[in-house]
Amino acid sequence: MQCKKPISIAVFILVVSVQWALAQFKESMQYTPDGNSYYAVQNGGIAKVDIRTSEASAFITKEQLATTDGKFLSVASFAFSADNTRLLIFTNTAKVWRYKTLGDYWVLDIASHKLTQLGKDKPSQALMYAKFSPDAKRAAYVSGHNLFTEDIATGKIVQLTADGTRKLINGTFDWVYEEEFGCRDGFRWSPDGASIAFWQVDATKIRDYLMLNTTDSLYSYVVPVEYPKVGEAPSPVKIGVVNSNGGAVKWMAIEGDPQQHYLPRMEWVDANTLVVQQLNRKQQESKLFYCNTADGTSRNFFTENDKAWIEIKSYWNEDDPTGWEWLNKGKEFVWVSEKDGWRHLYKISRDGKKETLLTNGKYDIESIKCIDEATNTIYFMASPDNATQLYLYKVKMDGKSNAVLVTPSGLKGTHSYTISPNGKWASHEFSSYNTSYVKEWISLPDGKPVNEKSSIASNIITDQNSTIKYTSVTTEDGITLDAWVNYPKNFDSTKKYPVVFYVYGEPAASTVGDMYGNHRNFLYQGDMSEEGYFQVGVDNRGTPSLKGSAWRKSIYRKIGTINIRDMAMGAKKIMEKPYFDKDRVAVWGWSGGGSSTLNLMFQYPEIFKAGIAIAAVANQLFYDNIYQERYMGLPQENREDFINGSPVTNAKNLKGNLLYIHGTGDDNVHYDNAEVLVNELVKYNKQFQFMAYPNRTHSISEGAGTRLHLATLYTDYLRKNCPPGAR
């Protein structure tokens, strides 16, 4: 049984913030081994909740988490040992870039109630990714860019690597692997506990982007981030295996230049073998290797190619690349591929020679939810008929069966499921544009609610006065785009109203999902519909919608052009209705949406009169190599595509009112983007409003009063430059 841990559904605000929320929630709840209950953090301890009755009982009390100095551990996440005799607790956490992955780890012996801290010789908040050995007698963790094991009973620590530095990283990853591949935890215990396999990232040749902190001390100081910009060769990455009691590292000999390839996945097959995925630098070729850990030799057994790019597991596994979906005691595995034009599930023989298509048809799977070998069934999310929605399906893994809808057919919208390890229960959450989030527990495979009184059907509340409508428009280019329109309250079709477009537009996210709150402007201080605004979202080609790979990959080498054209022509088509005031048209977005906002303002100034761009990439040559080269190719080969799609190229065309916002401490979209664009606008005497938030990151959330200030700035600017109300 291979079932995914629970996650939460979040309205799309920022891709990064949503991923962070999912990552945190995944580890705060664990199913019991039998799958009939789950553990969750409650009342300062950990409760055990029966799925069938919803009854909760204290499993670990707050008092059991008391340290010798009288303090109580605050549980950020927890994990049980394989034999369920010990509990690993992560606490006192701190951020590394965008995730809280540094902190302290404690081990609770469940029978004796003995509480032991790992790495007591290390400073506070110095451990990362601690995990039990298979026999639960030891734990391994990363500290100071090196790997350690520790005997839990004796406290004896063994240092496995000693060469780790800020730029030579053992057991975890650099900024770009984390951001673009979802790679964070960079080591794996062997099944027998005798060895540990780990990644080593050599970022010594990667130049630092130097952020400048000017507010936290009397003198400014530099904050370096190793950051390979597009066109720069990747950090060489290799995989080593070391005895868990210490000794020399055996490095795996994998073919190909390490500076022209990536290694985004690695897992143990058995106690002597690793399976590794390698991508070439353009991410158009994926190779799978088996590595012999005794002598370090490897052999390629499966290869796949694509003219645009190949998606990896983190893309369809909620930003988590870990694990390998083995079947039939390791003789086969499940694989995801777009080789026939749709994202489908395949069963691959261990030698890579036999492939069986499991999800046949012109539709995409969104993610795998559970592989139930006992019933030869795989559960997955998909939406064959409406790309703005999401449903649970199941299919037999025989290559002959058709997929069967599990979600009740009458509940139109977006669904989320987390399935228990035994495949018998699932947490089910649902919402739509006019239905707020509701949850229930269901039984599988029938999909029936466990308790009728607490079922979705019994608790669903639909807003009959919703002002939101979903639609599709066909542009003058013959492209059909999904869209939503949030109408002003008390709408009068004889009058004209302002319209505000919310955009993203790049391969990382879509803005048209049919879920509750997706149409709420989280920065606006007030009710935009009440004040007389139209709000609109349009889904261009190149977004990750479940419309086939041709839709998603049509943006290859065309970010900043084809997506901008689609959004502009979609807006033009929507505003053919006479009640849209073409003199009051605004657009806004964050990150990739900020880039799209700038491009729309500069390329189509006759349509968009006001814009608010936040944390935007102004020059595509400034962004990281993994993301930008995946979707745009190498600037050494097609530099003109990067230039044509960059907002800075067309900044001279600005005619409307622009508010441009950026954090000076943004380690994702660097502040140099802002200053380069400001220089270009100054060069052409283009008047605009600019706000720099000192030392704020990509989320612009740090510091007292920041979000209130940002929301006030946003609201005041929009009201002034795209005034609300009917005319």
N, C-alpha and C positions, 0 to 999 in steps of 0.2 A: 504494500500500500504506500503510495507516495502522494500525500495531500498537502496543499499549501497551508502555511500558517495564516492566522487571521490578519486582515488589514482593514483600515477604515477607508471609506469613500470620502473624498474631499472635493469641493467645488474648485474648479481650476482658477487659481489666482496667479500663482507663480509656479512654474514647473519645479523649481528647487524647493519651495516651501511645502508643496504637496508631497514630494519624495521624502522630505525630512519627516513629515507627519506620519507617513506610511511606515517608514523605517522604525520610528519610535514605538508605534502601536503594535507592530508585529511581535515585538519581544516582551510586551507587557501582558500577554495572555498565551497560555500553553495548554494543549489538549492533554488529558490523561492518557496513559498507554492504551487503555481499552477503547478510547475514543468516545466514551459515553458521558464524560464530564470535562470541564476545563478548569485550569487554575488562572486566577486573575488577582492583580494587586488590589487589595481592599483594606481600609481601616489601618493602614500602616503595616499590614502583613500580607499574606497570600491566602485567598479563599479558594475552596474547591466548590464548583457549581455544577449541579446535576442538570444536564441538558433537558431531560424529560420532565423534570418537576420545577426547574429554576431555583431549587433550594440551594442556598449557599451555606457552607460550614467552614469554620476557620481551620485552615490546614497548617499555616505558619502564622503564629501570632506576632504582634508588634514586639512583645516582650522577648520573644526568641531572637529578635534582631537587635538586642541591646548589646553594645560593646562594653568593654571593661571600664571605660571612663564614663559610663552612664548615658551615653548617647544612643539614639536609635538610627539604624540604617534606613535611609530613604531609597526605596527600590525603584531604579530606573528601568531595569529589565532583569530577567532571571532565566536560568536554564538548568534542567535536571541532568544528572549523570545518566548514562545508559541503563544502569540498574536501579535508578530512582532512589538511591541511598543518600545522595548528596545534592545540594542545591548551590548553584553559583549565582551570586548576586552582584550586579553592577550598580555602583552608587557614586555620589560625589563627582558627577560628570563634567566634562569641559569640551568645548567645540574644537575640532580640527577642521578648518575651513567652514563647511556648512553643517556638519554632523557632530553630535556629542559622542565621540569615540574614545576620548581619554577619560580616565577616572580611576576609581579604586574597585578591587574585586575581593569579595569575601566568600568563603565556603562554609555552609552550614551542614553539619552531619545530622541528618534528620532523626536518627534513632537516639543519639546521645545529646542532641541540641548544642553540640560544641560549635562555636563560631570562630573561624580562623581567617585572618587576613593574608592574602597573597602579596608577595613582593614587599614585605615589611621594611626591607632595607632600601627601598626606593622612595623618592619624594612623593608627596600627595599628588593625585591625579597624573600618575606616570605610566599606567598600564593600559594596554589596548588588546581587545579581542581575546580575552582569556577563554579557554575551553578545556573541558575534562579530557583526559585520555580515555580510551575505550574501557579500561578496567576501573576508572574513576579514582585511581590511587594518586594520580598526578594531574597537574594542569600545565598548559603551555600558554605563553602570552608574549606580546611585543612590548618592549620598553626601550626608549632611546634609540629606535631604529634597529634594535637587535632582538633576537629570539631567545627565550628562556623556557626551561621546564622547572617545575617545583614539586617536590614530594609533599603531599598535603599533610601526612602524619608527622613527618620530621621537620618540615620547613626547609629541607636542603634544596638549594637552587643550583641549577646547572645552566651556564651560559653557552648557547649553541653557536652563536655568531658574535664576532667581536669587531667587525669592520664597519658597522653601521654609522652613518652620519646623516646630516640633513639631506644630503644629495646621493648617498648610497644607502638604499632603503631595503631592509630585510623584513619580510613578513607582513608588509603592508604596501601602500602604493603612493605615488606622487599625485599632485593635484589633478592632472589631466586624466589619468586612468580612473580616478574616483569619479570625476565629473562626467566623463563621456562613456565609460564602460561599466559604471556602477561597482567597480572593484574597490573593496575596502579591506576586508579580512583576507590576508595574503598568505595563510599557511594552513596545512591540513595534516592531522594525525593519520598515520597508516592504520588500517583495520586492526592490526595486531598490537598497535601501540609502540612498536619497536623503532619507528622512524617518523620523521616529520618532513613533508615536502613543502617548499616555500618559494615565493617569488623574490627575486632581488632586482630592484630597479636602479639602474645606474644613470642618475641625472647629473653627473658631474660635468658633462659637456653641454647641458641645457642652460641657457642664459637666464638670469633672474630678471623678472619684472620688479622694479623697485617702487614700492608704494611709500609714501612719505607721511608719517604721523607727526602732525604739527600742534597737537592740542593736549597730549597726555604727559608732557614734561616741559621744562623750561626751554630746552633745546629740542629741535626736531630730530627725529631719528628715522632711519630707513627700515622698512619691512620688506624683506626679499621673498619672492615666490618663484620657485623654479617653474617656468611656464614656457613650453615649446609653442611658439607662434606658428601659424600656418606657413608652410614652406620650409620650416626647420625640421631636421631629421628627428625621429622619435628617440626617446631615451631607450638605450638597449636594455632589454629585460631577459632574464634567464631564470630557470627553475632548478633549484638544488634540493637534494635529499640528504638529511643528516640523521645519524643515530640519536634517538631521544635522550640518551645518556651522555651525549657529547662525542666529538670526534671530527674527522675531516668531512667536508661537504663534497658530495658527488654531484657534479653538474650534468644536466641532461644535454646531450648533443642533438640539437634540433636543427635541421637544415635551414639555410637562409640567413641573410645578413641581419643581425639583431637590430641594426639601425634602420632597417627597411621593413620591419615586421612587428606585429603585436601578438601578445599571448594573453587573451582576455579570459580564458577558462582553463582550469586544471583540477582534476579530481583523481582519487585513487580508484583503480579497477579492482585490484586485489593487493595483497601485502607486498607484491613485487613489481607492480605495474601501475603506471600513471596514464591517464588519457588527457591530452592537451589539445586545445584549439589554437591555431595560428591564423592570423589575418595578415595579408600583405598591406603595405602602407596605404594604398588606395582603398583598402577594404573591399576589394572586388573578388578576392580569392580566399576561400576558407579551407584550411587543411586540418584534418584530425590526425594525431600521432599517438601511438602507444610507445611509452618509454620504459625500458628495462632499468629499474632503479639500482640494480646491482652493478651494472657496467656502464650505465648512462646512455646506451644506444637507443635509437628511436626509429620507428618506421611509419611512414604515411599510409593510412588505410582508407581514407575517405576525403574527397576533394569536391568543392563546389565553386562555381564561378557566376558572376553577374556583371552586366555591362554598366550598372550604376553602383550599387553597394549591397553588401550582405548584412542583414540584421543579425545581431547576436542575442543570447538569451535574456540579458538584462532588459532588452527592448520589449519583450513580450512576457516578462516575468517580474513586473513591478520594480524595475531598477535593481534586480538581484540576479547576478550571473551564477550563483553557486549551485552545486548539485548536478547530478547526471541521472537521467531517467532510465535506469536499467530495468529490463524485463527478463523473465524466464531465467532467473539466477545468473544474470550477466551475459546471457547469450544474445540478447538484442537490446536496443535502446530506442527511445522515442526521440524524434528529431523534428525541427520546424524548418520549412523551406518555402521559398517563393518561386521555385524553379518553373512552375507551370503558370505563373502570373497571379497566383493567389497564395496567401499565407496558410499553408496546410500542414497537417500532422502526418508524419511518416514513421514507420517502424523499420529500423535498420538492423541488419544482422551484425554481430560483433566484428566480423571481418570486413564489414562495409560493402560487401558484394551484392547483398539482396536488399531491395527497398520495397516496402509495401505502403501505398497511399491509404491513409485511414479516413481522411475527410475529403471525399470527392465532391466537387461541385464548384460553381463560380461564386465563392464566398470566402471570406477571411476568418480565421480564428483570431481572437484577440489575446487570449492567454489560456494556459492549462490550469485547471483548478484541482484535479485529482486523478490519479491513475490507480484504479482499483483492479489489481490483477486477479483477485478472488472471483470477480464476475467478468473479467476480461473487458472492462469498460474504462473509457477515459472521458472525463468531464471537462468541458472547455467553454469559454465565453465567445459569443459570436453574435452577429446581427445581419443575417443575409439580406433582409428586405429594407432596412433603414439604418444607414451608417451613423445616425445621431443617437442610436439606442444600443442597448446591450442586454443579452439574455444568456441563460445557461443551457447548454446542450450536452448530450452524451452520445457516444458511438461505441460500438463493439470494435475491438482491435483485431478484426479478422480481415480487413481490407475489402469486405463485401457488403457491409451494412451501411445504411444511410443514417445520418445524424438525426437524433430525436430531441425535440424541444422539451426541456424539463420545467422551465419557468411557466407559470400560468399564462396562457395566451392572451387573456384579457388585460393584463397589467402592462400597458404600453409605456415604455420609458427606459430608465437605466437601472440595471440590477447588479448586485454584487453578492458573491457567495464565498464563504470559507468552509471547507469540508473537513470533517473529523478524520483521523487516521484510519478508522475502520470503514469509512465510506458510508456510514449509516445516517449521519446527521450533518446538517449544514446551517450555518448562520446566514440568513438571507436579508438583504437590505434593498429597499426600492425607493426611488423617487422619480419624478418627472417635472416638467416645467411648471405644472400647476398642482403638484402633490408633494408635500414636504416629506422628509425622510421617515420611513417606517421600517421596523425590523421584526423578524420572527425567527424561530427555529423550525426547521423542517426535517422530515425523515426522507431518506433516500433508499431505493431509487424512485419512489412514487412522488416525491416532492410535496407531500402533504404537511400542513402545519402540525407541530407537536402539541400545541395548545390552541384551541379555537378562540378562546377569549383574548389571547395575546397575539393572534395571527394578524398578518397584514390586512387581510380582507375585513377583519373586525375593527381595525383601528385606522384605516385609511381616511384621510381628509383631503378632499379635492377643492381647490379654490375655484368656485364657479364664476368668480369675477376677475379671473386672470386677464391681464392685458397683453399677454404674450401669445404670439402665433408663430408656428413653424411653417416654412415655405421653401420653395426652390425657385431659382431664376435661371434663365438661359441667356447668356450674354450675347453681344453682337458677334463674338468669336465662336459661337456655337457650343460654349461650355456651360454645363448645368451645375449650379452651385447650391449647396444647402445653406439655409439662412434662418435666423429667427428675427422677429421684429417685436419689440416691446412698445406698445402704443401708449400715448398719453391717456391719462384718465379723463373721462368726460370728453372723449375725442369727438370733434366736429369736422366732418369731411369737407365742409365749405371753407374752412380756415387753413392757414399754413402754420406748420410747426417746425422747430429746429430738430436736427437729427445728429446723434452722436454714435459713431461707429467704434466698436471695440474690436481690436485686431491682434492677432499673433502672426500666423502666416507661414511659419517655418516647420520643418519636419518633426520638431519636438512636441508639438501640441496642436490641438484643435480648439476652437471656441464655440462650437455649435452643439455640444452634447446635450441631449434632452434629459437634464437633471435639475433638481430644485436649486435655485439660487444662482444658476449659471448666468443669469441675465441681470443680476444685481451689481451695480457699480459700487465696489467695496471702498472706493476712495471718496465718493461723493457724499457730502454732509447734507442729507435730505433725501426726499423721495423724488427721483427724476420724473417719474410718470405723473406724479401729483403736480409737479411744477410745469408740466407741459412739454416734455422732451420725448421724441422718438429715440429708442436705443436699438441698435442693429448689430448683429454678428453675421459674418459671411465666411464660409469655409472654402478657401481656394485650393487649387491643385498643389500637391506637395505636402499637405498636412497628413497626419497619420490615420486618416479615416479608413474604415474598413470597406474600401472601394476597389481593392485590387492593387497590385504593385505598380501597374502602369500609371494609376492616379498618383500614388505616393512618390514614384520615382521620376515623374515628368519634370520635377524641379531640379534634377541633377544638372549641375553647372549653370543653374538659372535662378538661384536665390537672389532676390532683389529685382527681378525682372518679371518672370512668368507669374509669380505669386502676387506681385504688386499689380500687374495688369488684370488678373482675375478679380482681385478685391475692388479695384477701381471700376471695372466694367460691371461688376455685380452691384456696386453702389449706384452706378449710373442707371442701371435697369430698375432697381428698386425705387429710385427717386423719380421715375417717370410719372408716378402718381401725383396729382396736382396739390395734395395737401402737404408735401414736403417743401420746406422753404430752402431753396437752393442757395440763398445768401447766408444761411445759418447751418453750415455743415461742418461738424468737428470729427476728429479721429484721435484715438489714443491707444497706447499699448505700452507694455513693459518688456524689457529684454529684447527677444526677437520681435515682439510686438512694438517696442520702441523703434527698432530699425524699420519695421514696416510703416509705422507712422511717419517717420522722416521721409522715407521713399515716396509715400503717397503725397505728402505735402510738396515735395520737390518735383516729382514726375507728373503729377496731376493737380497742379495748383488751381486749375479752373473748376475742379470739383470740391476740393477740401479747403475750407477757409480758415480753419483753426485746428491746431494739433497740440497734443501733450505727449511728449516722448520721454520715457523713463528708462534709464540704464541701457541705452541702445548701443549696438555695435554700429559705429559710424563708418568704419573702414574694415572690410572683411579681412584684409591682410593683417589686422591686429588680433584676430581671435585665435583660439588654440588649434593645433594641427589635426587632432583626431576628429573633431566635429567638422571643421571647415573643409578639410580634405575629403572626408567621407561624402559630403554632399556637393562639393565644388571641384574636386580634382586637385591637381598640384599647380600652384601658381607658376612654377617653372615651365609648365606646359600650356596653360591657358590663363595667363595673368589677366587678360582683357575681361574675362568673365567676372573675376573678383572686383575689378574696377567698375565695370558696368553696373554691378549690383550693389555697390556701396553708396550709402546716402551722401557721403562727402563729395562724390563726383558731381552730383546735381544740386548741391546746396545753393548755387548761384541762382536757381530758379524759384527760390522762396518768394511767395507773394502774400501769403496769409499770415496769421498770428501764430507764433510758435512759442511754447513753453518747453524748455529742455532741462531735464533733471538728471543728476548723476551723483553717486557717492564716491568720494575720493579714495575710500578704502575698498573699492570693489575689486576682489581678486579674481572675478569671473570675467566680466566685461570691464577692462581696465579704463582708468580715468583718462588715459591718453586719447581714447575715442572722443571724449567730450572736448578736450582742448584742441584736437585737430579740427573738429567740426566748428567749434567756436571761431578758430582762426579763419576758416574758409568763409563763414558768414560775415565776419568782420571785413575780410578782404573785399567783399562785394557790397559792403555797406547795407547788409540785410539786418534790419532791426528785429530783435527777439528778446525774450526773457529767459534768463538762465539761473538755475539754482543748484549749487554744489553743496552736498551734505558732508561735512568733514568726517573722515574715518568711517563712514557708513559703508556697509558691504552691498552686495547685489540686491539684498532684500530691503535696504534702507529702513531698517527696523531698530537699530541699536540707538541707545541714548534716550535720556528723559525727554518726553514731548515730541519725539521725532515723527511718529505716525500721525499724531494730531496736527502737527505743523504741515506735513505733506498733504493730508486730506484737506486742510484749510486752503493751502496754496492752490491745490488742484481745483477745488470747488469755486473759489473766488475767480480764478482765471477763466474757467468754463462759463460761469455766469456772465462775466464781463464780455468775453469774446465770442460767445455763442449763446446769446440771451435766451432764457426759457420763455415758454408761453405761446399761446396761439395769437395769430395776427390776422 
